Amino acid sequence: MFTRTGNLARRVASRLLARDAVFAQAQRAFVGSLEARRAVDRNIGRILAALNLPSHQELERLYDDVRALEQDVSELTRRAERLTER
């Protein structure tokens, strides 16, 4: 039942999107939703900045920096251990 309904829905959607006017409208809606998403992301960033809180991107960069520092410390520890063994 669900497969038949899904197939019918796909065929109807395919026929509708084959029409230029419907496709253009769907494309405008998609572009509009992307612009809205960007505006929301931008406004959330502004709110976080106003509250002096880090954004998701800033947290990712911080995580990457901490991971790089951990690798550097591990390497320095290995070198120090090798030197003490000599």
KOLTINU-538475 format. One record per atom (N, C-alpha, C): residue number from 1; residue in one letter; atom name; x, y, z. Coordinates in Angstrom, 1 decimal. Layout:
<sites>
<site nr="NUM" rest="a" atom="CA" x="X" y="Y" z="Z"/>
...
</sites>
This chain:
<sites>
<site nr="1" rest="m" atom="N" x="0.8" y="-1.2" z="0.0"/>
<site nr="1" rest="m" atom="CA" x="0.0" y="0.0" z="0.0"/>
<site nr="1" rest="m" atom="C" x="0.9" y="1.3" z="0.0"/>
<site nr="2" rest="f" atom="N" x="1.9" y="1.3" z="0.9"/>
<site nr="2" rest="f" atom="CA" x="2.7" y="2.5" z="1.0"/>
<site nr="2" rest="f" atom="C" x="3.6" y="2.6" z="-0.2"/>
<site nr="3" rest="t" atom="N" x="4.1" y="1.5" z="-0.8"/>
<site nr="3" rest="t" atom="CA" x="4.9" y="1.6" z="-2.0"/>
<site nr="3" rest="t" atom="C" x="4.1" y="2.1" z="-3.1"/>
<site nr="4" rest="r" atom="N" x="2.9" y="1.7" z="-3.3"/>
<site nr="4" rest="r" atom="CA" x="2.0" y="2.1" z="-4.4"/>
<site nr="4" rest="r" atom="C" x="1.7" y="3.6" z="-4.2"/>
<site nr="5" rest="t" atom="N" x="1.4" y="4.0" z="-3.0"/>
<site nr="5" rest="t" atom="CA" x="1.2" y="5.5" z="-2.7"/>
<site nr="5" rest="t" atom="C" x="2.4" y="6.3" z="-3.0"/>
<site nr="6" rest="g" atom="N" x="3.6" y="5.8" z="-2.6"/>
<site nr="6" rest="g" atom="CA" x="4.8" y="6.5" z="-2.8"/>
<site nr="6" rest="g" atom="C" x="5.1" y="6.6" z="-4.3"/>
<site nr="7" rest="n" atom="N" x="4.9" y="5.5" z="-5.0"/>
<site nr="7" rest="n" atom="CA" x="5.2" y="5.6" z="-6.5"/>
<site nr="7" rest="n" atom="C" x="4.2" y="6.6" z="-7.1"/>
<site nr="8" rest="l" atom="N" x="3.0" y="6.6" z="-6.7"/>
<site nr="8" rest="l" atom="CA" x="2.0" y="7.6" z="-7.3"/>
<site nr="8" rest="l" atom="C" x="2.5" y="9.0" z="-7.0"/>
<site nr="9" rest="a" atom="N" x="2.9" y="9.2" z="-5.7"/>
<site nr="9" rest="a" atom="CA" x="3.3" y="10.6" z="-5.3"/>
<site nr="9" rest="a" atom="C" x="4.5" y="11.0" z="-6.2"/>
<site nr="10" rest="r" atom="N" x="5.5" y="10.1" z="-6.4"/>
<site nr="10" rest="r" atom="CA" x="6.6" y="10.4" z="-7.2"/>
<site nr="10" rest="r" atom="C" x="6.3" y="10.7" z="-8.6"/>
<site nr="11" rest="r" atom="N" x="5.3" y="10.0" z="-9.2"/>
<site nr="11" rest="r" atom="CA" x="4.9" y="10.2" z="-10.6"/>
<site nr="11" rest="r" atom="C" x="4.2" y="11.6" z="-10.7"/>
<site nr="12" rest="v" atom="N" x="3.4" y="11.9" z="-9.7"/>
<site nr="12" rest="v" atom="CA" x="2.7" y="13.2" z="-9.7"/>
<site nr="12" rest="v" atom="C" x="3.7" y="14.3" z="-9.6"/>
<site nr="13" rest="a" atom="N" x="4.6" y="14.2" z="-8.6"/>
<site nr="13" rest="a" atom="CA" x="5.6" y="15.2" z="-8.4"/>
<site nr="13" rest="a" atom="C" x="6.5" y="15.4" z="-9.7"/>
<site nr="14" rest="s" atom="N" x="6.8" y="14.3" z="-10.3"/>
<site nr="14" rest="s" atom="CA" x="7.6" y="14.3" z="-11.5"/>
<site nr="14" rest="s" atom="C" x="6.9" y="15.1" z="-12.6"/>
<site nr="15" rest="r" atom="N" x="5.6" y="14.8" z="-12.8"/>
<site nr="15" rest="r" atom="CA" x="4.8" y="15.5" z="-13.8"/>
<site nr="15" rest="r" atom="C" x="4.7" y="17.0" z="-13.5"/>
<site nr="16" rest="l" atom="N" x="4.5" y="17.3" z="-12.2"/>
<site nr="16" rest="l" atom="CA" x="4.4" y="18.7" z="-11.9"/>
<site nr="16" rest="l" atom="C" x="5.7" y="19.5" z="-12.1"/>
<site nr="17" rest="l" atom="N" x="6.8" y="18.9" z="-11.7"/>
<site nr="17" rest="l" atom="CA" x="8.1" y="19.5" z="-11.8"/>
<site nr="17" rest="l" atom="C" x="8.5" y="19.6" z="-13.3"/>
<site nr="18" rest="a" atom="N" x="7.9" y="18.8" z="-14.2"/>
<site nr="18" rest="a" atom="CA" x="8.2" y="18.9" z="-15.6"/>
<site nr="18" rest="a" atom="C" x="7.7" y="20.2" z="-16.2"/>
<site nr="19" rest="r" atom="N" x="6.7" y="20.8" z="-15.5"/>
<site nr="19" rest="r" atom="CA" x="6.2" y="22.0" z="-16.0"/>
<site nr="19" rest="r" atom="C" x="7.1" y="23.2" z="-15.6"/>
<site nr="20" rest="d" atom="N" x="7.4" y="24.0" z="-16.5"/>
<site nr="20" rest="d" atom="CA" x="8.4" y="25.1" z="-16.2"/>
<site nr="20" rest="d" atom="C" x="7.9" y="26.0" z="-15.1"/>
<site nr="21" rest="a" atom="N" x="6.7" y="26.4" z="-15.1"/>
<site nr="21" rest="a" atom="CA" x="6.1" y="27.3" z="-14.1"/>
<site nr="21" rest="a" atom="C" x="6.2" y="26.7" z="-12.7"/>
<site nr="22" rest="v" atom="N" x="5.9" y="25.4" z="-12.6"/>
<site nr="22" rest="v" atom="CA" x="5.9" y="24.7" z="-11.3"/>
<site nr="22" rest="v" atom="C" x="7.4" y="24.6" z="-10.8"/>
<site nr="23" rest="f" atom="N" x="8.3" y="24.2" z="-11.8"/>
<site nr="23" rest="f" atom="CA" x="9.7" y="24.0" z="-11.4"/>
<site nr="23" rest="f" atom="C" x="10.3" y="25.4" z="-11.0"/>
<site nr="24" rest="a" atom="N" x="10.0" y="26.5" z="-11.7"/>
<site nr="24" rest="a" atom="CA" x="10.5" y="27.8" z="-11.3"/>
<site nr="24" rest="a" atom="C" x="10.0" y="28.2" z="-9.9"/>
<site nr="25" rest="q" atom="N" x="8.7" y="27.9" z="-9.6"/>
<site nr="25" rest="q" atom="CA" x="8.2" y="28.2" z="-8.3"/>
<site nr="25" rest="q" atom="C" x="8.9" y="27.4" z="-7.2"/>
<site nr="26" rest="a" atom="N" x="9.1" y="26.1" z="-7.5"/>
<site nr="26" rest="a" atom="CA" x="9.8" y="25.3" z="-6.5"/>
<site nr="26" rest="a" atom="C" x="11.2" y="25.7" z="-6.3"/>
<site nr="27" rest="q" atom="N" x="11.8" y="26.2" z="-7.4"/>
<site nr="27" rest="q" atom="CA" x="13.2" y="26.6" z="-7.3"/>
<site nr="27" rest="q" atom="C" x="13.3" y="27.9" z="-6.5"/>
<site nr="28" rest="r" atom="N" x="12.3" y="28.8" z="-6.7"/>
<site nr="28" rest="r" atom="CA" x="12.3" y="30.1" z="-5.9"/>
<site nr="28" rest="r" atom="C" x="12.0" y="29.8" z="-4.4"/>
<site nr="29" rest="a" atom="N" x="11.2" y="28.8" z="-4.1"/>
<site nr="29" rest="a" atom="CA" x="10.9" y="28.4" z="-2.8"/>
<site nr="29" rest="a" atom="C" x="12.2" y="27.9" z="-2.1"/>
<site nr="30" rest="f" atom="N" x="12.9" y="27.1" z="-2.8"/>
<site nr="30" rest="f" atom="CA" x="14.1" y="26.5" z="-2.3"/>
<site nr="30" rest="f" atom="C" x="15.2" y="27.5" z="-2.0"/>
<site nr="31" rest="v" atom="N" x="15.4" y="28.5" z="-3.0"/>
<site nr="31" rest="v" atom="CA" x="16.3" y="29.6" z="-2.8"/>
<site nr="31" rest="v" atom="C" x="15.9" y="30.4" z="-1.6"/>
<site nr="32" rest="g" atom="N" x="14.6" y="30.7" z="-1.5"/>
<site nr="32" rest="g" atom="CA" x="14.1" y="31.5" z="-0.4"/>
<site nr="32" rest="g" atom="C" x="14.3" y="30.8" z="0.9"/>
<site nr="33" rest="s" atom="N" x="14.2" y="29.5" z="1.0"/>
<site nr="33" rest="s" atom="CA" x="14.5" y="28.8" z="2.2"/>
<site nr="33" rest="s" atom="C" x="15.9" y="28.8" z="2.6"/>
<site nr="34" rest="l" atom="N" x="16.8" y="28.7" z="1.6"/>
<site nr="34" rest="l" atom="CA" x="18.3" y="28.9" z="1.8"/>
<site nr="34" rest="l" atom="C" x="18.6" y="30.2" z="2.4"/>
<site nr="35" rest="e" atom="N" x="18.0" y="31.3" z="1.8"/>
<site nr="35" rest="e" atom="CA" x="18.3" y="32.6" z="2.3"/>
<site nr="35" rest="e" atom="C" x="17.7" y="32.8" z="3.7"/>
<site nr="36" rest="a" atom="N" x="16.6" y="32.2" z="4.0"/>
<site nr="36" rest="a" atom="CA" x="16.1" y="32.3" z="5.3"/>
<site nr="36" rest="a" atom="C" x="17.0" y="31.6" z="6.3"/>
<site nr="37" rest="r" atom="N" x="17.5" y="30.5" z="5.9"/>
<site nr="37" rest="r" atom="CA" x="18.4" y="29.7" z="6.8"/>
<site nr="37" rest="r" atom="C" x="19.7" y="30.5" z="7.1"/>
<site nr="38" rest="r" atom="N" x="20.2" y="31.2" z="6.0"/>
<site nr="38" rest="r" atom="CA" x="21.4" y="32.0" z="6.2"/>
<site nr="38" rest="r" atom="C" x="21.1" y="33.2" z="7.2"/>
<site nr="39" rest="a" atom="N" x="19.9" y="33.8" z="7.0"/>
<site nr="39" rest="a" atom="CA" x="19.5" y="34.9" z="7.9"/>
<site nr="39" rest="a" atom="C" x="19.4" y="34.4" z="9.3"/>
<site nr="40" rest="v" atom="N" x="18.8" y="33.3" z="9.5"/>
<site nr="40" rest="v" atom="CA" x="18.7" y="32.7" z="10.9"/>
<site nr="40" rest="v" atom="C" x="20.1" y="32.5" z="11.5"/>
<site nr="41" rest="d" atom="N" x="21.0" y="31.8" z="10.7"/>
<site nr="41" rest="d" atom="CA" x="22.3" y="31.6" z="11.2"/>
<site nr="41" rest="d" atom="C" x="23.1" y="32.9" z="11.5"/>
<site nr="42" rest="r" atom="N" x="22.9" y="33.8" z="10.7"/>
<site nr="42" rest="r" atom="CA" x="23.6" y="35.1" z="10.9"/>
<site nr="42" rest="r" atom="C" x="23.0" y="35.8" z="12.2"/>
<site nr="43" rest="n" atom="N" x="21.7" y="35.7" z="12.4"/>
<site nr="43" rest="n" atom="CA" x="21.1" y="36.4" z="13.6"/>
<site nr="43" rest="n" atom="C" x="21.5" y="35.6" z="14.8"/>
<site nr="44" rest="i" atom="N" x="21.5" y="34.3" z="14.8"/>
<site nr="44" rest="i" atom="CA" x="22.0" y="33.5" z="15.9"/>
<site nr="44" rest="i" atom="C" x="23.4" y="33.9" z="16.3"/>
<site nr="45" rest="g" atom="N" x="24.3" y="34.0" z="15.3"/>
<site nr="45" rest="g" atom="CA" x="25.6" y="34.4" z="15.5"/>
<site nr="45" rest="g" atom="C" x="25.7" y="35.8" z="16.2"/>
<site nr="46" rest="r" atom="N" x="24.9" y="36.7" z="15.8"/>
<site nr="46" rest="r" atom="CA" x="24.8" y="38.0" z="16.4"/>
<site nr="46" rest="r" atom="C" x="24.3" y="38.0" z="17.9"/>
<site nr="47" rest="i" atom="N" x="23.3" y="37.1" z="18.1"/>
<site nr="47" rest="i" atom="CA" x="22.8" y="37.0" z="19.5"/>
<site nr="47" rest="i" atom="C" x="23.9" y="36.4" z="20.4"/>
<site nr="48" rest="l" atom="N" x="24.6" y="35.3" z="19.9"/>
<site nr="48" rest="l" atom="CA" x="25.6" y="34.7" z="20.7"/>
<site nr="48" rest="l" atom="C" x="26.7" y="35.7" z="20.9"/>
<site nr="49" rest="a" atom="N" x="27.1" y="36.5" z="20.0"/>
<site nr="49" rest="a" atom="CA" x="28.2" y="37.5" z="20.2"/>
<site nr="49" rest="a" atom="C" x="27.7" y="38.5" z="21.2"/>
<site nr="50" rest="a" atom="N" x="26.5" y="38.9" z="21.2"/>
<site nr="50" rest="a" atom="CA" x="26.0" y="39.9" z="22.1"/>
<site nr="50" rest="a" atom="C" x="26.0" y="39.3" z="23.5"/>
<site nr="51" rest="l" atom="N" x="25.8" y="38.0" z="23.7"/>
<site nr="51" rest="l" atom="CA" x="25.8" y="37.3" z="25.0"/>
<site nr="51" rest="l" atom="C" x="27.2" y="36.9" z="25.3"/>
<site nr="52" rest="n" atom="N" x="28.2" y="37.2" z="24.5"/>
<site nr="52" rest="n" atom="CA" x="29.6" y="36.8" z="24.7"/>
<site nr="52" rest="n" atom="C" x="29.7" y="35.3" z="24.8"/>
<site nr="53" rest="l" atom="N" x="29.0" y="34.6" z="23.9"/>
<site nr="53" rest="l" atom="CA" x="29.1" y="33.1" z="23.8"/>
<site nr="53" rest="l" atom="C" x="29.7" y="32.7" z="22.5"/>
<site nr="54" rest="p" atom="N" x="30.4" y="31.7" z="22.4"/>
<site nr="54" rest="p" atom="CA" x="31.0" y="31.3" z="21.1"/>
<site nr="54" rest="p" atom="C" x="30.0" y="30.6" z="20.2"/>
<site nr="55" rest="s" atom="N" x="30.2" y="30.8" z="18.9"/>
<site nr="55" rest="s" atom="CA" x="29.4" y="30.2" z="17.9"/>
<site nr="55" rest="s" atom="C" x="29.8" y="28.8" z="17.7"/>
<site nr="56" rest="h" atom="N" x="29.1" y="28.1" z="16.9"/>
<site nr="56" rest="h" atom="CA" x="29.4" y="26.7" z="16.6"/>
<site nr="56" rest="h" atom="C" x="30.8" y="26.6" z="15.8"/>
<site nr="57" rest="q" atom="N" x="31.0" y="27.5" z="14.9"/>
<site nr="57" rest="q" atom="CA" x="32.2" y="27.6" z="14.1"/>
<site nr="57" rest="q" atom="C" x="33.4" y="27.9" z="15.1"/>
<site nr="58" rest="e" atom="N" x="33.2" y="28.8" z="16.0"/>
<site nr="58" rest="e" atom="CA" x="34.3" y="29.1" z="16.9"/>
<site nr="58" rest="e" atom="C" x="34.6" y="27.9" z="17.8"/>
<site nr="59" rest="l" atom="N" x="33.6" y="27.2" z="18.2"/>
<site nr="59" rest="l" atom="CA" x="33.9" y="26.0" z="19.0"/>
<site nr="59" rest="l" atom="C" x="34.6" y="24.9" z="18.2"/>
<site nr="60" rest="e" atom="N" x="34.3" y="24.8" z="17.0"/>
<site nr="60" rest="e" atom="CA" x="34.9" y="23.8" z="16.1"/>
<site nr="60" rest="e" atom="C" x="36.4" y="24.2" z="16.0"/>
<site nr="61" rest="r" atom="N" x="36.7" y="25.5" z="15.7"/>
<site nr="61" rest="r" atom="CA" x="38.1" y="26.0" z="15.6"/>
<site nr="61" rest="r" atom="C" x="38.8" y="25.7" z="16.9"/>
<site nr="62" rest="l" atom="N" x="38.2" y="26.0" z="18.0"/>
<site nr="62" rest="l" atom="CA" x="38.8" y="25.8" z="19.3"/>
<site nr="62" rest="l" atom="C" x="39.1" y="24.3" z="19.5"/>
<site nr="63" rest="y" atom="N" x="38.2" y="23.5" z="19.2"/>
<site nr="63" rest="y" atom="CA" x="38.4" y="22.0" z="19.3"/>
<site nr="63" rest="y" atom="C" x="39.6" y="21.6" z="18.4"/>
<site nr="64" rest="d" atom="N" x="39.7" y="22.1" z="17.2"/>
<site nr="64" rest="d" atom="CA" x="40.8" y="21.8" z="16.3"/>
<site nr="64" rest="d" atom="C" x="42.1" y="22.2" z="16.9"/>
<site nr="65" rest="d" atom="N" x="42.1" y="23.4" z="17.5"/>
<site nr="65" rest="d" atom="CA" x="43.3" y="24.0" z="18.1"/>
<site nr="65" rest="d" atom="C" x="43.8" y="23.1" z="19.3"/>
<site nr="66" rest="v" atom="N" x="42.8" y="22.7" z="20.1"/>
<site nr="66" rest="v" atom="CA" x="43.1" y="21.9" z="21.3"/>
<site nr="66" rest="v" atom="C" x="43.7" y="20.5" z="20.8"/>
<site nr="67" rest="r" atom="N" x="43.1" y="20.0" z="19.8"/>
<site nr="67" rest="r" atom="CA" x="43.5" y="18.7" z="19.3"/>
<site nr="67" rest="r" atom="C" x="45.0" y="18.8" z="18.8"/>
<site nr="68" rest="a" atom="N" x="45.3" y="19.9" z="18.1"/>
<site nr="68" rest="a" atom="CA" x="46.6" y="20.1" z="17.6"/>
<site nr="68" rest="a" atom="C" x="47.6" y="20.3" z="18.7"/>
<site nr="69" rest="l" atom="N" x="47.2" y="21.0" z="19.8"/>
<site nr="69" rest="l" atom="CA" x="48.1" y="21.1" z="20.9"/>
<site nr="69" rest="l" atom="C" x="48.3" y="19.8" z="21.6"/>
<site nr="70" rest="e" atom="N" x="47.3" y="19.0" z="21.7"/>
<site nr="70" rest="e" atom="CA" x="47.4" y="17.7" z="22.3"/>
<site nr="70" rest="e" atom="C" x="48.5" y="16.8" z="21.5"/>
<site nr="71" rest="q" atom="N" x="48.4" y="16.9" z="20.2"/>
<site nr="71" rest="q" atom="CA" x="49.4" y="16.2" z="19.4"/>
<site nr="71" rest="q" atom="C" x="50.8" y="16.7" z="19.6"/>
<site nr="72" rest="d" atom="N" x="50.9" y="18.0" z="19.7"/>
<site nr="72" rest="d" atom="CA" x="52.2" y="18.6" z="20.0"/>
<site nr="72" rest="d" atom="C" x="52.8" y="18.2" z="21.3"/>
<site nr="73" rest="v" atom="N" x="51.9" y="18.2" z="22.4"/>
<site nr="73" rest="v" atom="CA" x="52.3" y="17.8" z="23.7"/>
<site nr="73" rest="v" atom="C" x="52.7" y="16.3" z="23.7"/>
<site nr="74" rest="s" atom="N" x="52.0" y="15.5" z="23.0"/>
<site nr="74" rest="s" atom="CA" x="52.3" y="14.1" z="22.9"/>
<site nr="74" rest="s" atom="C" x="53.7" y="13.9" z="22.3"/>
<site nr="75" rest="e" atom="N" x="53.9" y="14.6" z="21.2"/>
<site nr="75" rest="e" atom="CA" x="55.2" y="14.5" z="20.5"/>
<site nr="75" rest="e" atom="C" x="56.3" y="15.0" z="21.4"/>
<site nr="76" rest="l" atom="N" x="56.1" y="16.1" z="22.1"/>
<site nr="76" rest="l" atom="CA" x="57.2" y="16.6" z="23.0"/>
<site nr="76" rest="l" atom="C" x="57.4" y="15.6" z="24.2"/>
<site nr="77" rest="t" atom="N" x="56.4" y="14.9" z="24.7"/>
<site nr="77" rest="t" atom="CA" x="56.5" y="13.9" z="25.7"/>
<site nr="77" rest="t" atom="C" x="57.3" y="12.7" z="25.2"/>
<site nr="78" rest="r" atom="N" x="57.0" y="12.3" z="24.0"/>
<site nr="78" rest="r" atom="CA" x="57.8" y="11.2" z="23.4"/>
<site nr="78" rest="r" atom="C" x="59.3" y="11.6" z="23.3"/>
<site nr="79" rest="r" atom="N" x="59.5" y="12.8" z="22.8"/>
<site nr="79" rest="r" atom="CA" x="60.9" y="13.2" z="22.6"/>
<site nr="79" rest="r" atom="C" x="61.6" y="13.3" z="24.0"/>
<site nr="80" rest="a" atom="N" x="60.9" y="13.8" z="25.0"/>
<site nr="80" rest="a" atom="CA" x="61.5" y="13.9" z="26.3"/>
<site nr="80" rest="a" atom="C" x="61.8" y="12.5" z="26.9"/>
<site nr="81" rest="e" atom="N" x="60.9" y="11.6" z="26.7"/>
<site nr="81" rest="e" atom="CA" x="61.2" y="10.2" z="27.2"/>
<site nr="81" rest="e" atom="C" x="62.4" y="9.6" z="26.5"/>
<site nr="82" rest="r" atom="N" x="62.5" y="9.8" z="25.1"/>
<site nr="82" rest="r" atom="CA" x="63.7" y="9.3" z="24.4"/>
<site nr="82" rest="r" atom="C" x="65.0" y="9.9" z="24.9"/>
<site nr="83" rest="l" atom="N" x="64.9" y="11.2" z="25.2"/>
<site nr="83" rest="l" atom="CA" x="66.1" y="11.9" z="25.8"/>
<site nr="83" rest="l" atom="C" x="66.5" y="11.3" z="27.2"/>
<site nr="84" rest="t" atom="N" x="65.5" y="11.1" z="28.0"/>
<site nr="84" rest="t" atom="CA" x="65.8" y="10.6" z="29.3"/>
<site nr="84" rest="t" atom="C" x="66.3" y="9.1" z="29.3"/>
<site nr="85" rest="e" atom="N" x="65.9" y="8.4" z="28.2"/>
<site nr="85" rest="e" atom="CA" x="66.4" y="7.0" z="28.1"/>
<site nr="85" rest="e" atom="C" x="67.9" y="7.0" z="27.7"/>
<site nr="86" rest="r" atom="N" x="68.4" y="8.0" z="27.1"/>
<site nr="86" rest="r" atom="CA" x="69.8" y="8.0" z="26.6"/>
<site nr="86" rest="r" atom="C" x="70.6" y="8.3" z="27.8"/>
</sites>
